[in-house]
Amino acid sequence: MLLKPLLTFLVSSWSLLGANALAMSGKPGKYIVPYKRDVLQKIVTWDEHSLYVHGKRVMLYSGEVHPFRLPVTGLYLDIFQKIKSMGYNCVSFYVDWALLEGTRGVFRAEGIFDLQPFFDAASDAGIYLLARPGPYINAEVSGGGFPGWMQRVTGQPRTNDTDYLQSTDLYAQHIGEIIAKAQITNGGPIILVQPENEYSDAEPNVHGGFPNYEYFQYVEDQLRNAGIVVPFISNDAGPNGYDSPARTTVGAVDIYGHDGYPLGFNCGNPYNWPNNALPTNWRALHLQQSPNTPYSIVEFQGGSFDPWGGPGFSKCLALLGPEFERVFYKNDYSFGATFLNLYMTYGGTNWGNLGHPGGYTSYDYAAVIAEGREVDREKYSEQKLQANFLMASPAYLTASPGNRSVGVYTDTSDLATTPLIGNGTATNFYVVRHNTYNSLNATNYFFTFSTSKGMIKVPQLGGQLTLTGRDSKIHVSDYKVGSHAILYSTAEVMTHTNNLLVVYGGPGERHELAFKSNPKATLVDGDNVEISRIAGSTVLNWSTTKDRRIVKVGKLFIHILDRQSAYNYWVLPMSKGQTFVANAGYLLRNASVTGTNLNIVGDLNATATLEVLSGAPSGLAMLNFNGKPLTFKQDKATTIISAQLMYTTPQFYLPALTNWKQVDSLPEIQNNYDDSAWTVANLTRTHNSFVNNTTPVSLFSGDYGYSTGSLIYRGHFIAQGNESTIYLQTQGGSAYGMSAWLNTTYIGSWAGSGSAAKHNDTFTLPKLATGTNYVLTVVIDHMGNDEHYYPGDGYANTDMKTPRGILNYTLAGRPATAVTWKLTGNLHGEDYVDLIRGPLNEGALYAERQGWHQPSPPSSGWTDSSPMTGTTQAGVAFYSTSFDLNLPNDYDIPLSFVFGNTTATNGSTSDFRAQLFVNGYQFGKYVNNIGPQTSFPVPEGILNYRGTNWVAMTLWAQQAGGAKLSSFELKADALVQSGYGTVVASPQPAYTKRAGAY
């Protein structure tokens, strides 16, 4: 009954694919665009199917990692090894221009901002890199990567306005040269470069129109002129076809790519998958838009950011967990994607004010690797299964995706199947999912394979296949495993070597696997596998349980697993093309052979059994784990080499945070405060081309070089006695807050909300004395500059030129000119003082301007008081303390500082804000009344695990009764026995008296 529609469907699929699919060449069909000169290089090439590196086809399975979000270069290799251990072979990274040219005309990329350690770690781990230097990156960073001084550039960002282009030249030259030196042509890991980012829409008034390919060509030329010769790839915000080589010659990239975030960024309803959110037409669009380049998804949803006041990353983990990966990623494979980059794979931290106002300090992103670098999330293990399958399936790279069908391969209309037909090989892949993709139902079905032995309906030995709700499967036919040909398998393949095949299924599922021929098959471990010969084929049939079964076929051992057991299998590349496969615990990092010794490096979070399945030398003499020999044995029936990996719980002590010193950090409200060194607000017309000032002088902080952390304004006036109120319109970005004082009198605050970027407040003034000088002090939290998603200028809160500071004010009964203003931000603004921690790490608060947040501040004369005692009035207090750690070697123990959520005496949430500094690095902005973040991970290398640490805090009370913390603790998030080795600390210069500090 199924035969006729299946044959008809296969014919129509091939007709759709056309001649391009049939003409697949065994050699690269395209070299990099020569730009009217010789071919730039021949190491990285491509055809319509995939990239080649050194003449070999490669599946690029990539994860997004941002080095600037992990300011400990000694941990880069840790992240790369964890990514490599999932089976990935590539990492994509952004470069944040704002951190490298904080002072216009001065490019700094040293210390924690040096990219060379990142490149070296990638090379050490065997990871290719896609470099994405912008200049615009979006990335949920302040300004989308544009430095704050860009607010004073008249030209529209992301256009070919001359002054905008010129503003990018220095950065593009320097970062281009850095990337060029690390290209694969120079022995480095970089194989692709992406100019610009998500150039996919524009403001209505954009200069030069949209798309402006001359602008895009300028960006490309900047990078080519800096020495970049590897291919350019694009990242269109959706499959729009912009900059595709099939659409344009000017401004075209070499390889077209796009991104996709089908479930969006609202984690508030984590179990709700909206109808019709699964893409279905991306392959067809690719054939229309860029048929001669490999299908590349340069960003696909690996998690989600979370806004101020959001539900928290735990909800994002539920929304975008392993079920999402199984359905959505396998859907991407059904389109034939041979470059897939998952954003994010490790998110990291928005330390030092580098984030945009739409997100808080954590950039965990619900990624497969947690912010604290733990790899205990199920989605990490699921990705390990999927990536290793594709890496073990070279036929996938040239397989031609066919039409999605319903009721053709399966006997039910409840399921949909997309075939990928072997092109140059006999291997076919079949991606099966629910026709209603978000179905929660379990569906039983039969499947009809198109094989080299004809159409075969399975299971042949009884039972039915099952697809549970929110799941997807990849069935294979005529799949090569060493010298064996697997006729079909409904169980999913994790990996294989010449003598090993690992397959798995979900709980309770029935599966069937058949060989093309009829070799003898013997069950050598476990039970309940039916083995029969049908039509000249050996067929295995079983129901999945938690108990492993091993079937031997000649020299091939087939490990039959349930998914949870498969999660513990590890596949690591070895030298000379060998593959190491083992069943173990928490993490295996690498494996190598020296003579007859096998050396394994890994991490444990519990005692585990190690089983080596492949990669051990013949006549194994010594088995080492993290440099220590293990007692091992080898089973004759299965050839498995086994040993015990012993975990020892570390003994250590985390101190209570005591012995705090306190000092006032808002002396600006005192009557004797001298602001003569402050910046005078005297610009009658703003430099901001997006928004004009409506006050007599601009009070936009960016006009005066202040673009990070916080802002303080002091407005001077002589009273006439009739001033009763002050109206203030302020803007600081989402979740910002502000507070105001008249001389020493607190007059009110806007405590903020999760979405409000600006606010109007009218505060009542006390009775003023005629002829007396008064000072209005306004403190504003600067949450970062907005991103600039749309080229041009025009949309508030999507334009990095959206100003921060005081937008308008009215002193009742007086003209605006009656008030003269001064302001400050971080000390010396864009001529920032701390070159080690970068241009964004500090704000305007007095203690920050003095540098007291750094180790060893001059605190001997300060008051003995803690943040848990707090303050009794509105204002800003500064606290500092130190403590010693002596954590054991050979352990990775992620630590976090945890704030207790604080309520007022009447039960309402207390209105206060706090900043956390660890050894001088700002590693937390906590907003008690907004949240959601209360726990702030700080990595080893910022924390000294075996030495002295200094912690500082600003506590900004936004209510008349003051504020205090209910608790503040240092906690361990995991206890991992690790083979990683020593982590070199980031530089932590101590306090020295700052010249010109005011």
N, C-alpha and C positions, 0 to 999 in steps of 0.2 A: 504493500500500500504506500509506503514511503519512498519507494525507489524512483518513481517517475518525477514527483516534485523535487526530489533531491538532485537528480540529473539535470532537470530544467534549471534549478537554482545555480548549480555549478557552472553551466554554460553561460547564464546571464552574468555571473560574477566575473568570469574571464572577459566577457565582452565589455563590461564596465571598465576593467583595468586597462584594456587596450594594449597597444604595441609596447609601451614603455615597460610594462611588467614582464613581457616576454623577452625583451632585449637585454636583460640583465647581463652585465659583463663581469668577468672575474677580475678585472683590474679597474682602478679608479677611473671614472668617466669624466671627472672635472678636476681641474687644478684651480688654485686661487685666482680670482680675477686679476689680470696683469696690470690694469691701470696704465695702459699704453707703454708698458715696459716689460722686461722679461718676467717670466713666471717667478714669483717671489720665493717659493720654496716647494719642495715635493715630499716633505715628510708627512704633513697632514693634508689629506685629499679626501674626495668624496664622490659618490654618485647619487642616484636618486634613492638608494636604499639606506646607506649608512656612511659614516666616516671610515677612513682608513688611517692608520698610524703606522709608519714604516712599511707600507704596503699590505698591512693586515687589517681586515675588517674588524671594527670594534663596536660593541654595544656600549654606549656611554650611559651608565647608570649613576646619577649624580645627586649630591646633596648640597644644599646651601649652608654655608658657614661664613660668618663675618668676623674677621680677625679683630676688628676694633671693638667688638662686643665681648672679647675675652682678653683683657689687658695683661695677660701673663704668657709671654712667648714660650715659656717652658711647658705649657700645657697644650700647645698646638698638636704635637705628635700624639698625645693622648686622644684627642678628638679624631685625628686622621686614622689612627689604628682602630678605633671603635667603628668608624665608617667603613674602613676596609674589611673589617670582620663581618660586616653585614653582606659583603659581596659587591659593594659599590667599587667603582674604579675612577670616579671623578668627583670633584668638589667645585662648586661655583662660589665666587666671593665678590662682594661689592667693596669699593674703596670710598670712604667718606671724605670728600674734599674739605668739608668744614673743619675737620680735625687736623688737616695738613697745611692749610693756608689760612689759619685764623687771623694772621696779620697779612693784609693784602701786600703782595709782592715778596713775601717771605715763605718759602716752602720748607717745611720741616717734617722729615720722616725718619726720626731716630728713636732709639729706645723702644718703648712699647708700640710705637707707630711705625717701626721698621718692618717692611714686608718680607725681607729676606728670610727671617726665621720661619715664617709661614711657608714660603716656597721650599725651604730646606726640609721642613717636616713633611710636606706633601711628597717630595722626592723619596725621603726615607721610608714612607709608608707605601710607596708605589701608587700614588694617586695623581691623575691628571687634573689640571686646573682650567676653569673658564674664568677669565679676568673680566670684571665688569666695573670699569673706572668712572662711568658716567660721562660727563661731569654731573648730570642729574641722575640720581639713583632711586628716589622715593624711599623705600626701605624702612619706613616708619622712623626716620631720623629727623632731627631738627633741620628745617629748611629743605628736606629731601636731599640733603647733602650739600646744599649751597651755603657758603659761609655767610655769617650775619652781615658782613659789609656789602653783600649783594643787594641789600635793601637800598643802598645809595647809588647803585648803577642804574642809569636812566633807561637803558634799553630793556625791552621785554625779554625776560628769561626764556631760553629754549627757542629763540628765533635767530635770524641772521642780522639783527641789529648790531651795528659795528661795535659799540661799546660793550655790549654783552659778550660778543665773540672775543674781543680783546681781553676781557676780564678772565676768560677761561684759558688763555694761551699758556701762561706760566705753569699752571697746574697740569694741563694736558701734556706739555713738553716733559716735565719732570716725571709724572706718573707713567707716561708712555715709555720713557727711557728705562724706568725701573722694570716695567713689565717686559720690555723688549729683551733685557738681559736675562730674564727668566724663561724665555720661550724655549720650546723643545729644540729649536734650531741651534740654540746655544747650550744645550744640555740640561735645560730646566724643565719644569713640569707643565708650563702653560701651553695649551694646544689650541685654544680659542679665545677670542676677545670680543666683547660686546660693547659697541659704542652706544652712548645714550641709554635710555631705558623707557619702555612703555610709551614710546612716541606714537600715540594712538588717538588723540583728540586734542582740541584746542579751544581757547576762549574765542568768542565771536569776533573780537576786534584784533585778533592776532596779526602781527606785522608779517607780511610776506605770504599770508594765506596758509592753509593746511591741506595736505602735507607739504611742507617746504623742503623739498629734496636738496636744494642748494645748501640749506642749513645742515642737513644730515651729512652731506658730502664734506662740509667744512670740519665737522667732528671727526669723520673718518680720516680726512687728510691730516689732521693734527696728530693722530695716532700713527698713521703710516710714516709721516715725516720724522717721528720719534724713533722709528726703527722697527715697528711691529709688522711682521710678515705672515703670521699665522692667519687663518681665516677669520673674517668677521661674521658674527651671528647676531641676529636681532632678537628682541623680546617684545613683540607686539602685545598689547593688553587685550588679548583675545584674537581669534583668527580673522584679522581684518585684511591681511595682505600688504600692509604698509612696508615699504623698503625691500620688498621681495625682488630678487633679480629677474623674475618673470614680469614684473610690473614697471620697472624703471631701470634706467642705466645710471642716471645721476643719483647719488645717495643710496644706491643699492648695496645691501650686504651680500656676502658670499652665500650664506645659508640663512634662509628665513626660519624664524621660530616665533612662538607666541606663548602666552601664559594662560592659566585658567584656575579659578577658585570657585568651583561650582556650588559649594555650600556656604559661601560667603563668610562673614566674620561676626555673626551673632550667635554666641554659644549659649544664650539664655534658655533655649529649648533643645537640649542636646540629643533628644531621641526623636526629634522631628526632622525627617528628610523631606523637603518640599517636593511636590509632584513636578515632574519634567525637569529636574535639575541635572540629570545625567546627560552629558553631551552625546549626541548621536551622529552629527554631521561633520565632525572635524576632519575625517579622512577625505570626504568629498570636497570640502573647502581647500584642503591641502593640494589636491590634484588640480583645482582651479587656480590656486594662488602661487604655488611654487613646486610644480611637479618634478623638477629636475634636482631638487635638493632633498636630503634625508628628512623625514618628518621629525621635527624637533619641538618638544614642549619644554621651553627654557625655564619656566616656573610653573609647577603644578602644586596644588594645595597639599602641604605637609602638616598643616596645623592652622592656627589663627592667632592674630594679635587680640588683645583684650583691652577695652578702654577703661579709663577711670570710672569707678563705680560699676564696673562690669561684673559678670557672674563669676569670674576667676578661671584660671586655666584648667582646673579639674573638670569643669563643664566642657571646655574645649576638647579635653582628652576623651570625654565620653562621646562627643559629636564626631570627632575625627580620629577615632581609634581604629582597631584592626578590621572591623566590619567595613568602615569607609575605605580602607586600603584595599581590601579584597574586591569590593565592587568597583570603585572608581579607578584604581590603578590598572586593574585588568581590563577595564574599558579602554584605557589609554593604549594598552598593548594591542587591543583589537583594531586600533587605527594604524598599527605598524610603527609606533614611535620607536626610534632607535637612538634618540637622545632624550632622556627624561631627567629633569632636575627638580627635586622636591624641596620646596621652600616652606619652612625651614627644616633642616635636619639636625642642626644644633643652633638654638636661638641665642643663648647668652644673656647679657645684661645691658640695659641702658644706663650704664654707670656714667657718672660725671656729666649729667644733664644732656647726653647726646641724643635722647629720644625726641620724637615729635610730641605735640601736646595731646594727641589722641591715645597715648598709651603711658603706662606707668613704668617703674624701674625695671621690673622683670620683663624680659623678652623670651621667656620660656617657649612660647608659641605652641605649646602642647606638641612639641616635636618628638621625634623618636628618641633623641638623647635629651635628657632633662637639663635644666639650667645648671644644676650642680654636677653635671656630667655623668649621672647615673644612667645605666642602660637596663633598667628593670621594668620598663614599660612593655606591655604585650605588643604594642605596635612596632617596637624595635625588632622583636623576634619575627613578627609577620613579614616585615620588610626583608629580613634575612632570607626567608623562604623564597620570596618573589625574586629578589635580585639574583640569588644564586641560581635559580632556575633559568633565567634569561642568559646569564653568563655561561651556563652549561649547554645552551641551545643555539649554536651558531646558525642553524637553519632559519631561525626566527628573523635574522637580519635581512634576508632576501625574500621571505615569505610575503605574498601579496594579499592584503586584506580584501575579502569579498563583502557582499551585501549582508547586512544583518537580516536574519530570518526568524520567523515564528512558526513553529509546527512543521519544520522541514527536517531538521536533524533530530529533534525530539518528538515525542508522540503527544505533546501537550501544547496548547497555545499559551500556557502560563509562563513558558520559558522562551527566551530569545537566544540565538546563537550567531556569532560572527566567526566565519572561518578565515584563517590565514593559510593560503594555499602555497604549498612548496614551490619555489621558483628556482630551478636549478638543483633542487633536492626533492626527494619523495615525501619529506616530512610535512605534515599538516598540523595546524594548531586550531583549536576550537574554543572560543571564549563563550561560556554559558552563563547566563544570569536570568533573573526574573524579568519577564516582559514588563511588568510594573516594577521598576527597579527597586522601589522602597518597600516592597512587600515583606511582611513579617511571617509569611506562611512557609511551611516546609512543603516542597513539591516533589513527588515521586515521578520518575520518568525512565523511559528507555531512550538510548542514544544510538543513532545510526552513523557509523564511521564510513568515510570513503577511503579505502586502503588499497594497497598494491594487490591485494587478493580479492578486491571487489567490495561491495557494500555489506557491512556487517552490523547487525542490530545487537546491542549488548544491554545488559549482561546476557551471556549465552548459557551460563551455568545456574541460572535461577536468581530470584530476587529482583529488586529494582534499585536504580540509582536514586539519590535524594539530594536536592538542593535546599538547604535551610534558608530561612529569611535573611535578607541582607547579606547574601553570600554570592560568590561567583567562582567558577571553576575554569581551569584550562585543561582540556583533554587533548591528547596527542595521538597521532597515528604515524606509522612508519618512522619511528623515532630511533635514531642510532645511539647505541650505548656500547662503546668499544667495538668489538667484533660482532656484537649481537644487534639484531633488528627487532625492536619492539613494534609489533603490528598495531597495537593500540593500548592505551592506558587511560582509564577514567580516574584513577588515583593521580594526584598531582605530583609532578617530579620536583624534588628539591635540588638534587645534584646527581652527578654520576662521574665515575672514572672508568678506566678500562675494565676494572674488576668489581665495581661497586655501583649500585643503583639505590637511591633513597627516594621512596615515595610515601605519601601521607594522605590522610583524609580527615574529615571532621568526625566528631563523636557519633558512633552508631551508624555511619554511612557504609553502604555496601559498595565495593569496588571490584573492578576486574581488569586484568592485565594479560595480554597475549603476546606470544612470540610469533614472528613470521614463520619460523620453522618449528619443528617439534622436538627441541632438545629435552633431555631428561631434567626434571626439576625435583629437588628434594627439600623438604622442610627440615632445616637443621636446628631451628630454635623456635619455640612457641608451638601453638597448635591452631586448629580451626582455619586452615587454608585449604580449599578444595583445588586439586590439581588434576586437570584432564587434558586429553588431546582431542581437538575438534578440527576436522578438515585440514589436517596437516599442521596444526598450530598447537603449541602448548599453552594452556589457558589457566590462569590463577584467579580464584574468586574468594573474597573474604568480607567479613563485616568488621569494620574498624573498632578496635577496643584500645584501652590504654596499654595493653600488653604487646610488646614488640614481637613480630614474627620475622624470621630470616629464611629465605628460600635460596638454595644454591642451584645454579644452572651452569654447568661446566665450571669455569673459574670465576664466574660472576656471582656475587652475593647481593640479593635484593633485600633491603631493609624495609619492612612494611610497618608504618608508624601511624599513630594518631597525631593530630596537629600539635598538641601540647608537647608530646615527646620530640617531635621534629624541631621544636623551638630550641632544644638543647644540643642540636647538631651544629657543628661549626665547619666551615670550608675555608681553608687558607691556602693561598698560592705559595709554592716553594720554588727553589731554583731549578733550572733545567726543565721547566715546564711541568713539574710534578705538582700534584694537588694533595694537600693534607686534609683529611676528614676525620672528625672525632666527635664523640658524644661526651659532653662535659657539663660544667656548671655555668656560672655567671658570665664569664667572658674568656675567650681565647684570643690573644693578640697576634701571635705569629709562631711559626714552627720552622725549624731548620735541621738539617742533617750534617753531622761532622763525622765522617768515617762510618762507623756502625753505631753512633750515638744519635739519639733523637732529642732535640732540645725544644721545649715548649714554654712560651711565656703567656701568662694569663692572670686573671683576677678571680677571687672567690668571695662569695658572701655566705657560704655554708659549705660544710664538707660534701664532697661530690665524688662520684666514680668517674674516672677518665677511661674512655674506651677509644683506642686508636683503630680506625677502620681502614685508613689509607695513608700512605706517605712515610711509613716507617721503613728504615733500611733493612735489607735482607740480613738475617743473623744479628738482630738488634742486641747490642751489648749493654747499653745504658740508656735509660729513659730519665730525662731531667725536666723538672718543672720549676721555673723561676730560679734556675741555677742549682737546684738541689736534686740529688738522685732519688728515684722512686723504686720501690719494690714492685715488680710487675710480673704478670703471667700472660700466656697466650693460649687461647682456646683452640684446640685442634679442629673442631668441627666448623667454627665460624671464622677462624684466624684472627679474632679480635684480641688485641693487646689491652689489658686492663690494669689499672692501678687506682689507689685511693689518693685523692687530693684532700689533705687535711686542713680544715679551717680552724684557726684559733681566734677566739674573741679577743680583741685588743683591750688591754688594760690602760686606761688613761683617765685624766681628770679635766673637766671643763670648769674653769673658775666662775663663780658668781661675779657679776660686774659691779664692783664696789669702789670705794675710795674716790668718788667723783669730786672734781673741782668745778665750781660754777663762777661765771662772770657775766655781767650784763652785755648783751650784744646789740642793744639799741640805745647807745648813749646819745644818738642824734635827737632825741626828744628832750634832752636836758637843756636848761636855759643857757648854760655856759658852753654848749657845744660850738666848736669853730668849724664852719664849712667853707672856709676861704679856699681850700684846695679842691673843692668840688667843681665839676663841670657846670658852667653857666649855660642855661638854655637861652640862646640868643639868636637862633636861626628863625628868621621871620617866615621863610618858606621852606618847607621840608624838601629833602632830596628824594623823597619817596615818590616815584612816578605813578604809583597805584592809588594812593590816598593823599589828599591834600589836608594840611592841618587847618582846623577851624579856630584855633586859639591864636593869640597875638604872636606867640613864638611856638615853634614845634616842640611838643613834649614827647615825640616818638623816640624811644630809647635808641633805636637803630641809627637815628641821625647823628648820635653822639658816640657810637661805637660800643653800645652795651646790648648784648644779645643773648645772655645766658643767665640761668640761676635765679636771680631776683633783682629787683630795682628799688631804689629809694629816692623819693623826691622831697625837696624842702622848698615850700612856697612862703616867701616873706611878704608881709604887708603891714602897713600902719593903720590901726583901727580908727574908725570914725564913731564907733559905739553903736551903730545901727545894724551891724552884721549879725544875722540870726542863724543862718544855715550855710552849709557848703555843699554844693552838688558836684559829684565827681563821676565822670564816665571813664572807666578804666578797662584795660584789655590786657590779658596775660596768656590767653590760650585756654583750652578746655581744662576744667577743674582748678583753675587758678583761684587765688584768694587775695584779698587786700585788707589793710588795716590803716586807720588814720588817727592822728593825734594833733591837737592844737596845743603847742608848747608841751607840757607834761600831761595834759588832760586827754585821756582816751575818749574818742568821740564815736567810734564804731568800726565795724568790719563787714566785709562780704566774705563769708566763710567758704563760698564756692559750691558748685554742683558738678556732677560728672560731665555735663555737656556744655555748660555755659562758658563761652570764651571771653565775653565782656559783660559788664554789668553797670547799671546806673544806681547810684546811692546818693541820698540826701541826708546829711548828718546835722543834728542840732548843735549849735555852738553855745558855750557858756556866755554869760554877759561879758562883753569886751570893754576895756577902758579906752576912752578916746585918747588918741595920740600915742598909744603904746605899740611897740613893735611885737608882732606875733609871727610864729613860724608854724606852718601846717606841714606835718611830716606824713608822707604816704608811702607805705611799704607794699610792693606788688610782687607776687610770685610769678616768675617768668617760666612758663612750662615748655619752652622751646618754640621755634618759629614753625609756622605751618609749612607743609610740603607744597610743591608746585607741580601738581599733576598735569594741569592744563597749560601748554605753552601760551604765552601772552600774559596779559593782565586783565583781571575783571571779576573773578569770583572770590568773595571774602571767604576766609578759612580754607581755601585751596590755593592761596597765593602766598608765597614765602615773604612777600612784601607787606602782608597784613601787619600793621604796626603793633608794638607793645608799649604799654605805659599809660599815660593820661591822655585821653582823646579829647575831653572837654571838661570844663569846670565852670561853676558860677558861684561867686561869693555874694550872697544876697545883699542887695543894695549897693553893690560896687561894680565898676567896670572891670572887665577881665584884666586890663592893664594895671590894675591896682596890685596885682600879685606878681612878684618876680620869682623865677624858679631856678633852682639848681638840682642836679641829679647825679646819681652814681649807680654803677653796676659793679661788676668785678673790678678789682684794682687795675687801673690803667686800661681797662676795656680791651680793645683788640691788641694792644701792646701788652699782652698778658705776662704775668710774672713767672708762673710755674710752667716752664718749658717741658718738664718731665711728664706731668699729668695732663697737659694739653690746654687748649683755649677755652673749653667749656666747663671745666671741673669746679669752678668757683662762682659765687654770686656776690651780691652787694652787701650782705650782712657784715657788720663790723668785724666780727671774729674772723670771717673769711678774708676780708681785706687785709687783716693783720697777718694772716697765715697761721693762726692758732689751731686750725684743724689739722695741721701737720704734726708729726711726732715731736715730743718733748717741748710743748709750748711753755711759755714763762708763767706757770700757774702757781708759783709758791705763795703769792699774795692773794689768790682767789679764795672764795668762800667754799667751805666744805659743805656740799649739798649735791643731791642726785636728781636725775630727771624723775624719779619716782616720788620725790618730795615736791618738785616742780615749783611753780610760781603762784602767787596769789593775785596777780593783776595782769592785764593785757600787756604784751611786750614780747621780746625775744631774749631768751636766756641761752647761754652757751655752756656746754659741759664737756669735760675731758677726763679720761682716765686711762690707765694702762694695765695690762695683765700679761702674764707669761703663759705660753703653751709649751708642752713637751709631749707631743703626739708621737706614737711609735713609728719607726721607719717601716717601710714595706707595707704600709696601709694607705689607702685613699679614704679619707673621712671627710666628706663634704660637710661644711658648717654653715649655719645661717643665724643671723640675728633676728629675734622674734619680738615684735611689739605686741603687748596685750591691748586689745581694743578697750578704750576707756570711755566710761559714761560719767555724766555729771551727777551731782547729788540728787537731782530731781529725776534721774533715770534717763534723761536725754543723752544723745551722743555729744561728747565734748568737742568743741571746735578748736582744733589746733593742728599744726603742721610740724613735722620734724625732718631734719636731714641727718643721715648717718654718714660719717666719715671713718674710714678704716685705713690707718697708716697714711693719711692724707688724701686718699681716694674717696670721692663721693660715691657711695654704693647704695644709697637709698633715699628716696623722697617719700615720706609716709604722711598721708592725709587722713586723719582719724575719722572725720565725718563723711568721707567719700569712699575710701578704700578702692579696690578690695584687698590690696596686698598688705599683709602683716608680717610675712617671713621674707627675709632678704638674704639670699645666698651670697657668700663672699668666698672666692676661690683661694686655695693655697697659692702662695706667691704674692697675693695681696695681703693675706694673713700669713704671718710667720709661724709655721707649725712647731718650730723648735726654737723659740726665742720670744722677744718682747714685742707687744703690739700696743698701739695707741688707738683708742676709739674716741671720737668726738661727736657731739650732737648739738644741733640747733633746735630749740623748742620755741615755736612761735605760737603764743596763746592769742586766739582771736575772739576772746570773750573777757568781759570785765573781771571775772573771778579768777583769771589765770588758768593754768593747765598743768597736768602732771601725767606721767605714764602709770598705768596700772601695773605693768611689768615690762621687763626688757631683759632677754636672756640670750645666751649663746647656746645653740643646740646642734647636735650631730644628726644629719639627715640619713646617713648610711654608714655602714662599717664594712669596708671592702679591703680584703687582703690582696695586695696588688703587686704585680711584677713590673709595673711601669718604671719605677726608679725615682731618682731625686728630681724635685721640681725647683728650678732656680727662681728665686724671688724677683719680682719686678723692683725697679729702683724706688726707694722710699726716703727721699731727702727730708731731713728734719727741719724744724722751725729755725729760721734765722730772721733777724729783724729786717723788715722790708724798707727799702729806701722809698720815701714818698708816700708811705702808707698814711691814710687819714681816717 
